């Protein structure tokens, strides 16, 4: 389905050897190295643990690790530098190294996404849109909620990953397409700001109020705007989650059902048919009517919700 090849200006990368449909599982990979974190940081003894794990690997597995990039040459060991450069966060307290998936280079609007599957303990990479033969397989290194202009995206990637992005969307020459993309992103940023400022005023409880209605109006405007843009679908998924939540709070059952179905459809593409996210949405779709018939229980469910994007 893909080959590991040299990509001009990027080092090695993954390139498709066949057409791949949206939602196709491309890679399912267990971690080769894994470390616990505390408050997002590695423990003082992490280096010792990492060296122990690395030493237990057979030679061909060690080579997979050694061949990866090391942007932290000042680290005590080469292996720790490789880990910090390439590891992925899988939970609030653990980071893992996946030597194949981490070969996927960055694009601000990628054709692939990845998700940790706790049941199989594998990192899975899916096609988030149709990919044609010969196309490079790319994921996004940006936060899911980041919809910034080119200058801000490139500054973020330079600060955190040490490279200047030259993906398709960042390489747009001066002209109408670039200008339109920049204006679209600025509008989306403004709408996200309004959405989040309104979210701070909303109590997670059932019933009508003006702030919830404003949040819904802005969310619909943002969602419609995103559908006209070239954007990472994970951000669209975040907004669908928000629209579902506010619809429930407003007791708009039909709207909530619609957004649950849309979120489920997109979850299937981004994380597969059997992911926790997709199965949760399937359950929500099937039980939503019953939940609306028991408002007392529903009130308890929504009590811990946050509408911040």
LOKE-359476 format. One record per residue: residue in one letter; chain; x negated, y, z negated of N, C-alpha, C in turn; residue number from 1. Coordinates in steps of 0.1 Angstrom, whole numbers. Each point is the difference from the previous one (the first is absolute). Example, Ala and Ser with C-alpha at 12.3 -4.5 7.8 and 13.67 -1.06 7.14 Angstrom:
<pts>
PT  type  mol    nxx    nyy    nzz   caxx   cayy   cazz    cxx    cyy    czz  seq
PT     A    A   -132    -57    -78      9     12      0     -9     12      0    1
PT     S    A      4     11      7     -9     11      0      8     11     -8    2
</pts>
This chain:
<pts>
PT  type  mol    nxx    nyy    nzz   caxx   cayy   cazz    cxx    cyy    czz  seq
PT     X    A     -8    -12      0      8     12      0     -9     13      0    1
PT     X    A    -12     -2     -5     -9     12      0    -14     -5     -1    2
PT     X    A    -10      9      4    -14     -3     -1     -6     11     -9    3
PT     X    A    -11     -3     -7     -9      9     -7    -11      5     10    4
PT     X    A      0     12      4     -9      5     10     -6     14     -4    5
PT     X    A    -10      4      7     -6     13     -2      9     11      6    6
PT     X    A      3     10     -7      8     11      4     -9     12      1    7
PT     X    A     -1      6     12     -9     12      1      3     11    -10    8
PT     X    A    -10      4     -8      1     11     -9      6     -5    -14    9
PT     X    A      4    -12     -1      6     -5    -12     -6    -12     -7   10
PT     X    A    -10     -7      7     -5    -12     -4      9    -12      4   11
PT     X    A      3     -9     -8      8    -12      4     15      4     -3   12
PT     X    A      9     -7      7     14      2     -1      8    -12      6   13
PT     X    A     13      0     -2      8    -10      5      8      4     12   14
PT     X    A      0     -8     10      6      3     13      9    -12      4   15
PT     X    A     13      3      3     10    -10      4     -4     -7     13   16
PT     X    A      2    -13      0     -3     -8     12     13     -4      7   17
PT     X    A     12      5     -5     13     -3      6      9     11     -5   18
PT     X    A     12      1      7     10      9     -4      6     -5    -14   19
PT     X    A      2      9     -9      5     -4    -13     13      8     -3   20
PT     X    A     11     -6     -3     12      7     -3      0      6    -14   21
PT     X    A      8     11     -1      2      6    -13      5    -10    -11   22
PT     X    A     -6      0    -12      4     -9    -10     -8    -13     -1   23
PT     X    A     -9     -2     10     -8    -12      1    -10      0    -11   24
PT     X    A     -1    -12     -7    -11     -1    -10    -13     -3      8   25
PT     X    A    -10      8     -2    -13     -2      7    -10     -7     -8   26
PT     X    A     -2      4    -12    -10     -6     -9      6     -2    -14   27
PT     X    A     -2    -12     -6      3     -2    -14    -13     -5     -6   28
PT     X    A     -6      8     -9    -13     -3     -5     -1      1    -15   29
PT     X    A     -6    -10     -6     -3      0    -15    -12      9     -3   30
PT     X    A     -1      6    -12    -11      8     -3    -13     -9     -2   31
PT     X    A    -11      6      5    -13     -7     -2     -6      5    -13   32
PT     X    A      3     12     -4     -5      5    -13     11      9     -6   33
PT     X    A      2     -1    -13     10      8     -7     -5      5    -14   34
PT     X    A      4     12     -3     -4      6    -13     12      7     -6   35
PT     X    A      1     -1    -13     10      7     -8     -4     15     -1   36
PT     X    A     10      8     -1     -2     15     -2      7      4    -12   37
PT     X    A     -4     12     -6      7      6    -11      2     15      4   38
PT     X    A     13      4      0      3     13      5     -6      3     13   39
PT     X    A      0    -10      9     -5      2     13    -16      0      2   40
PT     X    A     -7     -3    -11    -14      0      0     -6    -14     -3   41
PT     X    A    -11     -3      5     -6    -13     -3     -6      1    -14   42
PT     X    A      0    -12     -7     -6      0    -13    -15      0      0   43
PT     X    A     -7      4    -11    -14      0      0     -7    -13      3   44
PT     X    A      7    -11     -3     -5    -14      3      4     -5     14   45
PT     X    A      6      8      8      5     -4     13    -12     -5      9   46
PT     X    A    -11      6     -1    -12     -4      9     -4    -14     -4   47
PT     X    A     -1     -3    -13     -4    -14     -4     10    -10      5   48
PT     X    A     13      3     -1     11     -9      5     -1     -2     15   49
PT     X    A     -2     11      7     -1     -1     14    -12     -8      5   50
PT     X    A    -11      2     -6    -12     -8      3      2    -15     -2   51
PT     X    A      7     -3    -11      3    -14     -4      9     -6     11   52
PT     X    A     10      7      4      9     -5     11     -7     -2     13   53
PT     X    A     -8     10      3     -8      0     13    -10    -12      0   54
PT     X    A     -6     -2    -11    -10    -11     -1      6    -14      2   55
PT     X    A     13     -1     -3      7    -13      1      5     -3     14   56
PT     X    A     -1     10      9      4     -2     13    -10     -8      9   57
PT     X    A      5     -8      9     -9     -7      9     -7     10      9   58
PT     X    A    -11     -4      7     -8     10      8      9      7     11   59
PT     X    A      8     -7      7      8      6     11     10     10     -5   60
PT     X    A      5     -2    -13      9     10     -6     -8     12     -5   61
PT     X    A    -12     -2     -5     -8     11     -4     -3      9     12   62
PT     X    A     -3     -6     11     -3      7     12     12     10      4   63
PT     X    A     12     -5     -1     12      8      3     -1     13     -8   64
PT     X    A     -3     -2    -13     -1     12     -9    -12      9      4   65
PT     X    A    -12     -6      2    -12      8      3      1      8     13   66
PT     X    A      8     -5      9      1      6     13      9     13      0   67
PT     X    A      7      2    -11     10     11     -1     -8     13     -3   68
PT     X    A      6     12      3     -6     13     -2     -2      3    -15   69
PT     X    A    -10      7     -3     -3      5    -14     -2     15      0   70
PT     X    A     10      7     -4     -1     15     -1     -4      5    -14   71
PT     X    A     -4    -10     -9     -4      4    -13    -14     -6     -3   72
PT     X    A     -9      4      8    -14     -5     -1     -6      3    -14   73
PT     X    A      5      9     -8     -5      4    -13      4    -10    -11   74
PT     X    A      9     -9      4      5     -9    -10    -11    -10     -4   75
PT     X    A      1     -6    -12    -10     -8     -6     -3    -12     10   76
PT     X    A     10     -5      6     -1    -12      9      6      3     13   77
PT     X    A     -5     -7     11      6      2     13     14     -5      0   78
PT     X    A      3    -11     -7     13     -6      0     11      9     -6   79
PT     X    A     -4      7    -11      9     10     -5      3     11      9   80
PT     X    A    -10      4      8      2     11     10      9     -5     11   81
PT     X    A     -1    -12      4      9     -6     10     14     -1     -5   82
PT     X    A      1     -4    -13     13     -2     -6      7     14     -1   83
PT     X    A     -7     10     -5      7     13     -1      3      6     14   84
PT     X    A     -8     -3     10      3      5     13     12     -7      7   85
PT     X    A      2    -12     -3     10     -8      8     12     -6     -8   86
PT     X    A     -1      0    -13     11     -7     -8     13      8      1   87
PT     X    A     11     -8     -2     13      6      1      7     -2    -14   88
PT     X    A      8     10     -4      7     -1    -12     13     -8      2   89
PT     X    A      2    -11     -8     11     -8      2     11      2    -11   90
PT     X    A     -5      6    -11     10      3    -11     -6     11     -9   91
PT     X    A      7      3    -11     -5     11     -8    -13     -4     -8   92
PT     X    A     -3    -13      0    -12     -4     -8     -9    -10      7   93
PT     X    A      0      0     14     -8     -9      7     -3      5     14   94
PT     X    A    -13     -2      4     -4      3     14     -7    -12      5   95
PT     X    A      2     -3     13     -6    -12      7     -6      4     13   96
PT     X    A    -10     -9      4     -6      1     13      5    -11      9   97
PT     X    A      4      5     12      5     -9     10     -9      2     13   98
PT     X    A    -10     -9      2    -10      4     10      5      1     14   99
PT     X    A     11     -6      4      6      1     13      9     12      2  100
PT     X    A     10      1     -9      9     12      1     -7     13     -2  101
PT     X    A    -10      0     -8     -7     13     -2     -8      4     13  102
PT     X    A     -1     -8     10     -6      3     12     10      9      9  103
PT     X    A     12      0     -4     10      9      8     -4     15     -3  104
PT     X    A     -3      7     11     -3     14     -1     12      8     -2  105
PT     X    A     -2     13     -4     11      9     -3      6      7     13  106
PT     X    A     13      3     -1      6      9      9     11      7     -8  107
PT     X    A      2     13      2     10      8     -7     14     -5      3  108
PT     X    A      2     -5     12     13     -7      3     -4    -14      5  109
PT     X    A     -1     -9     -9     -5    -13      3     10     -9      7  110
PT     X    A     -5    -12      5      9    -10      6      2    -12    -10  111
PT     X    A     -7      1    -11      1    -11    -10      1      5    -14  112
PT     X    A      5     -8     -9      1      3    -14     -3    -12     -8  113
PT     X    A     -3      1    -12     -4    -11     -9      7      0    -13  114
PT     X    A      2    -12     -6      8     -1    -12     -6    -12     -8  115
PT     X    A     -1      2    -13     -4    -11     -9     12    -10     -2  116
PT     X    A     -2    -12      2     10    -10     -3     -4     -8    -12  117
PT     X    A      7      3    -11     -4     -5    -13      2    -15     -1  118
PT     X    A     10     -5      7      3    -15      0    -11     -8      6  119
PT     X    A     -5      4     11    -11     -8      6    -14      5     -3  120
PT     X    A      0     12     -7    -12      7     -4     -9      3     13  121
PT     X    A      7      4     10     -6      4     13      3     14      3  122
PT     X    A     -9      7      6      3     13      7      4     -3     14  123
PT     X    A     12      6      3      5     -3     13      0     13      9  124
PT     X    A     -3     -2     13      0     11      9     10     -2     11  125
PT     X    A      9      9      2     11     -1     10     -1     11     10  126
PT     X    A      5     -3     12      2     10     11     12      8     -4  127
PT     X    A     -2     13     -1     11      9     -4      7      6     13  128
PT     X    A     -6     -3     11      7      3     13     -6     -9     10  129
PT     X    A      6      0     13     -5     -9     10    -15      3      4  130
PT     X    A     -8    -10      0    -14      2      4     -3     -7     13  131
PT     X    A     -7      7      9     -3     -6     13    -14     -7      0  132
PT     X    A     -2     -9      8    -13     -7      1    -11     10      2  133
PT     X    A    -11     -1     -7    -12      8      1      1     13     -8  134
PT     X    A     10      2     -8      2     11     -9     -7     -3    -13  135
PT     X    A     -7     10     -6     -6     -2    -13     10      0    -11  136
PT     X    A     -2     -9     -9      9     -2    -11     -4     10    -11  137
PT     X    A      8      9     -4     -4     11    -10     11      1    -11  138
PT     X    A     -5      3    -12      9      3    -11     -3     14     -4  139
PT     X    A      8      5    -10     -2     14     -5     -7      0    -13  140
PT     X    A    -10      8     -2     -7      1    -13      6     12     -8  141
PT     X    A     10      6      6      6     12     -7     11     -5    -10  142
PT     X    A      3      7    -10     11     -3     -9     13     -1      9  143
PT     X    A      9     -9     -4     13     -2      7      8     13      2  144
PT     X    A     -1      9    -10      8     12      0     -6     12      6  145
PT     X    A    -12     -3      6     -8     11      6      5      3     15  146
PT     X    A      4     12      2      5      3     14     -6     13      4  147
PT     X    A    -13      2     -4     -7     13      2     -4      3     14  148
PT     X    A     -4     12      2     -5      5     13    -14     -6      2  149
PT     X    A     -5      1     13    -13     -6      3    -11      4     -9  150
PT     X    A     -2     13     -2    -11      5     -9      0     -6    -13  151
PT     X    A     12     -1     -7      1     -6    -13     -2    -15      0  152
PT     X    A      5     -7     10     -3    -14      1    -15     -3      1  153
PT     X    A     -6      8      9    -14     -3      2     -8      4    -12  154
PT     X    A      3     10     -7     -7      4    -12      2    -11    -11  155
PT     X    A     11     -6     -1      3    -11    -10     -9    -12      4  156
PT     X    A      0     -4     12     -7    -12      5    -16      3     -2  157
PT     X    A     -4     12      3    -14      3     -2     -4     -1    -14  158
PT     X    A      8      5     -9     -3      0    -15      0    -14     -5  159
PT     X    A     10     -8      3      2    -13     -6     -7    -11      7  160
PT     X    A     -2      1     13     -5    -11      8    -13      3      8  161
PT     X    A     -3     13      1    -13      4      6      0      0     15  162
PT     X    A     12      1      7     -1      1     14     10     10      5  163
PT     X    A     -2      5     12      9     10      6      9     -8     10  164
PT     X    A     13      0     -3      9     -8      8      1      5     14  165
PT     X    A     -1    -10     10      1      3     14     11     -9      6  166
PT     X    A     10     -3     -8     11     -8      5      8      7     11  167
PT     X    A      9     -7      6      8      6     11      6     13     -3  168
PT     X    A      7      1    -12      7     12     -4     -9     11     -4  169
PT     X    A    -12     -4     -6    -10     11     -3     -8      5     12  170
PT     X    A      0     -8     11     -7      4     11      8      7     11  171
PT     X    A     12      4     -4      8      7     10     -7     14      3  172
PT     X    A     -1      3     13     -6     12      4     10     12     -2  173
PT     X    A     -6     12      0      9     12     -2     10      0     11  174
PT     X    A     13      3     -4     11      0     10     13     -3     -7  175
PT     X    A     10     -2      8     14     -1     -6      1    -12     -9  176
PT     X    A     -6    -12      3      2    -12     -8     -6      2    -14  177
PT     X    A    -12      5     -1     -6      3    -13      8     10     -7  178
PT     X    A      3     11      6      7     11     -6     14     -5     -6  179
PT     X    A      7     -8      8     13     -6     -5     -2     -9    -12  180
PT     X    A    -11     -9      1     -2     -9    -11     -3      8    -13  181
PT     X    A     -9     10      1     -3      8    -12     12      7     -5  182
PT     X    A      8      6      8     12      7     -5     10    -10     -6  183
PT     X    A      1    -12      6      9    -10     -6     -4     -4    -14  184
PT     X    A    -14     -2     -1     -5     -4    -13      2     11    -10  185
PT     X    A     -2     12      3      2     12     -9     14      0     -5  186
PT     X    A     10     -2      9     14      0     -3      3    -12    -10  187
PT     X    A     -6    -12      3      2    -11     -9     -6      2    -14  188
PT     X    A    -12      7      0     -6      3    -13      9      9     -8  189
PT     X    A      6     10      6      9      9     -7     13     -7     -5  190
PT     X    A      5     -9      8     12     -8     -4     -4     -9    -12  191
PT     X    A    -11     -6      1     -5     -9    -11     -1      8    -13  192
PT     X    A     -6     12      1     -1      9    -11     13      4     -7  193
PT     X    A     10      3      9     13      3     -5      7    -12     -6  194
PT     X    A     -2    -12      6      5    -12     -5     -5     -3    -14  195
PT     X    A    -13      2     -2     -6     -3    -13      3     10    -11  196
PT     X    A      1     13      4      4     10    -10     14     -2     -4  197
PT     X    A      9     -5      9     14     -3     -4      1    -12     -8  198
PT     X    A     -9    -10      2      0    -13     -7     -2      3    -15  199
PT     X    A     -9     10     -3     -3      3    -14     13      5     -8  200
PT     X    A     10      5      7     12      5     -6     11    -10     -1  201
PT     X    A     -2    -12      5     10    -10      0     -1    -10    -11  202
PT     X    A     10     -2     -8      1    -10    -10      4    -13      7  203
PT     X    A     -7    -11     -3      4    -13      6     12     -6     -6  204
PT     X    A     12      5      4     13     -4     -5     10      0     11  205
PT     X    A     10     -7     -1     11     -1     10      9     12      0  206
PT     X    A      4      5     12      9     11      0     -5     11      9  207
PT     X    A     10      9      4     -3     11      9     -7     12     -8  208
PT     X    A    -10      6      7     -4     13     -5     -7      7     12  209
PT     X    A     -2     13     -1     -5      8     11    -15     -4      4  210
PT     X    A     -8     -3    -10    -14     -4      3     -1    -13      8  211
PT     X    A      8    -10     -4      1    -12      7      4      2     15  212
PT     X    A     10      8      1      5      3     14    -11      7      8  213
PT     X    A     -7     10     -6    -11      7      7    -10    -10      4  214
PT     X    A     -4     -9     -9    -10    -10      2      4     -9     12  215
PT     X    A     13     -4      0      5     -8     11     -1      7     13  216
PT     X    A      4     13      1      0      8     12    -15      1      5  217
PT     X    A     -9      4     -9    -14      1      4     -6    -13      5  218
PT     X    A      4    -11     -7     -5    -13      3      4     -4     14  219
PT     X    A     13      2      3      5     -3     14     -7      8     10  220
PT     X    A     -2     13     -3     -7      9     10    -14     -5      2  221
PT     X    A     -7     -4    -10    -13     -5      1     -1    -13      8  222
PT     X    A     10     -9     -3      0    -13      6      3      1     15  223
PT     X    A      9      9      4      3      3     14    -12      6      7  224
PT     X    A     -7      9     -7    -12      6      5    -11    -10      3  225
PT     X    A     -2     -9    -10    -11    -11      1      3     -8     13  226
PT     X    A     12     -3      3      3     -9     11     -4      7     14  227
PT     X    A     -2     13      0     -4      7     12    -16      1      1  228
PT     X    A     -7     -5    -11    -14      2     -1     -8    -13      3  229
PT     X    A    -12      1      3    -10    -12      0     -5     -1    -14  230
PT     X    A      5     -9     -8     -4      0    -14     -1    -15     -5  231
PT     X    A     -7     -2    -10     -2    -13     -6     14     -4     -6  232
PT     X    A      5    -12      4     13     -4     -5      1     -3    -15  233
PT     X    A    -11     -1     -7      1     -1    -14      6     12     -7  234
PT     X    A     -2     12      6      5     12     -5     16      0      2  235
PT     X    A      4     -4     12     14     -1      3      7    -10    -10  236
PT     X    A     -8    -10     -4      6    -10     -9      1      7    -14  237
PT     X    A     -9      8     -4      1      7    -13     12      9      0  238
PT     X    A      3      7     11     12      9      0     13     -8      0  239
PT     X    A      0    -12      7     12     -8     -1      3     -5    -14  240
PT     X    A    -11     -3     -7      2     -4    -14      6     12     -8  241
PT     X    A     -5     12      2      6     11     -7     14      3      4  242
PT     X    A      4     -1     12     14      2      5      9    -11     -6  243
PT     X    A     -5    -12     -1      8    -10     -6      3      3    -15  244
PT     X    A    -11      4     -7      1      3    -14     10     11     -3  245
PT     X    A     -1     11      8      9     12     -3     14     -4      4  246
PT     X    A      2     -8     10     13     -4      4      7     -8    -11  247
PT     X    A     -8     -9     -7      5     -7    -11      4      9    -12  248
PT     X    A     -9     10     -3      3      9    -11     12      8      3  249
PT     X    A      3      4     13     12      7      4     12     -9      2  250
PT     X    A     -2    -13     -2     11     -9      1      6     -1     14  251
PT     X    A     -9      2     10      3     -1     14     -3    -14      5  252
PT     X    A      9     -9     -2     -3    -14      2     -3     -3     14  253
PT     X    A      8      5     10     -2     -3     14    -14      5      5  254
PT     X    A     -4     12     -5    -13      5      4    -11     -8     -6  255
PT     X    A      2     -4    -13    -10     -8     -6     -2    -14      7  256
PT     X    A     11     -6      4      0    -12      8     -8      2     13  257
PT     X    A      2     11      7     -6      3     12    -15      1     -2  258
PT     X    A     -4      8    -10    -15      2     -2     -7    -13     -5  259
PT     X    A      8     -8     -7     -6    -13     -5     -3     -9     13  260
PT     X    A     10      0      9     -2     -8     12    -12      5      8  261
PT     X    A     -1     13      1    -11      6      8    -14     -3     -7  262
PT     X    A      0      2    -13    -12     -3     -8     -4    -15      1  263
PT     X    A      9     -8      0     -2    -15      2     -6     -3     13  264
PT     X    A      6      6     11     -5     -2     13    -15      5      1  265
PT     X    A     -3     11     -5    -14      6      1     -9     -8     -9  266
PT     X    A      4     -5    -12     -8     -8     -8     -4    -13      6  267
PT     X    A      9     -6      8     -3    -12      7    -12      2     10  268
PT     X    A      0     12      6    -11      3      9    -13      3     -7  269
PT     X    A      1      7    -11    -12      5     -7     -6    -11     -9  270
PT     X    A      8     -9     -5     -5     -9    -10      5    -15      1  271
PT     X    A      8     -3     11      4    -13      3     13     -4     -6  272
PT     X    A      5    -11      5     14     -5     -4      1     -5    -14  273
PT     X    A    -12     -5     -5      1     -6    -13     -8      8    -11  274
PT     X    A     -2     13      3     -7      8    -10      9      3    -11  275
PT     X    A     -5      4    -12      8      4    -11      9     12      3  276
PT     X    A     -6      9      7      8     12      4     12     -4      9  277
PT     X    A     -3     -8     10     11     -4      9     11     -8     -7  278
PT     X    A     -4     -9     -8      9     -9     -8      9      9     -9  279
PT     X    A     -7     10     -6      8      9     -9     10      7      7  280
PT     X    A     -3      5     13     10      7      7     11     -9      5  281
PT     X    A     -3    -12      4     10    -10      3     10     -2    -11  282
PT     X    A     -6     -2    -12      9     -1    -12      8     12     -3  283
PT     X    A     -6     12      2      8     12     -2     11      1     10  284
PT     X    A     -2     -3     12     10      1     10     12     -9     -3  285
PT     X    A     -3    -12     -5     10    -10     -3      8      3    -13  286
PT     X    A     -6      7     -9      6      2    -13      4     14     -3  287
PT     X    A     -2      9     10      3     14     -3     14      3     -3  288
PT     X    A      9     -6      7     15      2     -3      3     -4    -14  289
PT     X    A     -5    -12     -5      2     -4    -13     -5     10    -10  290
PT     X    A    -12      5      3     -6     10    -10      8     13     -1  291
PT     X    A      6      4     11      9     12      0     13     -3     -8  292
PT     X    A      3    -13     -1     12     -3     -7     -2     -1    -15  293
PT     X    A    -13      1     -4     -3      0    -15     -9     12     -3  294
PT     X    A      6     11     -1     -8     13     -1     -7      0    -13  295
PT     X    A      4     -7    -10     -7      0    -13    -14     -6      2  296
PT     X    A      0    -12      6    -13     -6      3     -8      7     10  297
PT     X    A      6      7     10     -7      8     10     -7     12     -7  298
PT     X    A      7      6     -9     -5     11     -8    -13     -4     -7  299
PT     X    A     -1    -12     -5    -12     -4     -7    -11     -3     10  300
PT     X    A      3     -4     12    -10     -3     11     -7     13      4  301
PT     X    A      8     11      2     -5     12      6     -7      9    -10  302
PT     X    A      1     -4    -13     -5      9    -11    -15      2      1  303
PT     X    A     -7    -10      6    -15      2      1     -5      4     14  304
PT     X    A     10      4      9     -4      4     13     -7     14      1  305
PT     X    A     -9      1      9     -6     13      3      2      3     15  306
PT     X    A      4     12      4      2      4     14    -12      7      6  307
PT     X    A    -11      1     -7    -12      6      5     -6     -8     12  308
PT     X    A     -4      6     10     -6     -7     12    -15      0     -2  309
</pts>
